[in-house]
Amino acid sequence: MMKYNLQLLSIELNEAPLVKTVAHLFRQYCYKFRDNCTGGILCAGWDKISGGQVYSIPLGGMCIRQPFAIGG
């Protein structure tokens, strides 16, 4: 589902979306399906605006930018 949404967004923008945008899409997804999700998401990437970024998205759907993250 997310892959499809990201592909549509890339076509609409005519370039790859920003990491922050992708992280917030994951946040919306996690919040929408919070009763069915069983794990958080780490979203990391690089874009030309902000460089390297890491976002932690726990079960409740909060999006937190962090200098680094680990999961397990």
N, C-alpha and C positions, 0 to 999 in steps of 0.2 A: 504494500500500500504506500509506504513512504517513498520507495524508489519511483513509483509512478508519479506521485505528487512532485518529487524533485525534478524528474524529467520534464514535466509540464512547466514548472517554474523556470527551468533553464531555457526552454523554448521561448517562453514569454519574455524573459529578460534578454535573450540572445547572448547569454554568457552564464557561467557557473554562479550560483547564488552564494552570498556571503556565508561564512561559517556561523555567524550569529543568527542569520535568518534560518538556516537549517536547524540549529539548536532550538530555536523557538518553535519551529514546526514540530520537532520531537516533543517539546514541552506540551504543546496543545494535544498531541496524540496521547501522551502519557496521562494527562489530566482527563481527557475524554474517556479513556479506558482504564482508569485507576482501579476500578473494582476487579478487573480481569488481569491486570499486569502483575507479574511476580518478580520483577527486577528493574533496576534503574538502567540508565543509558549514559555512556560516556560519548560525547560528540567532540571530535577533535579534527582540526584541519588548518589549512593555510589559505589566506586570500590576500589580494594585493592591497587592500585597505588597512587591515589590522595585523597582517602577518600571521604567525602561528597562534592558535587559540585552543583552549580546552574548556569544555562545558560539562558539568555534571548535572544530570537530570534524575533525581530520585523518584521513587514511586508516586509521590503526590503530584508531580508535575512542576516542581519549582526548578528554574534554570539558573545555575550558578557558574559564573566564569571563575576559573581557578588557574593558578600558575602550573599545576600538574594534578593528575588524578590517578588513582589506582582502583581496581575493582577485583572482586574475587568471589 
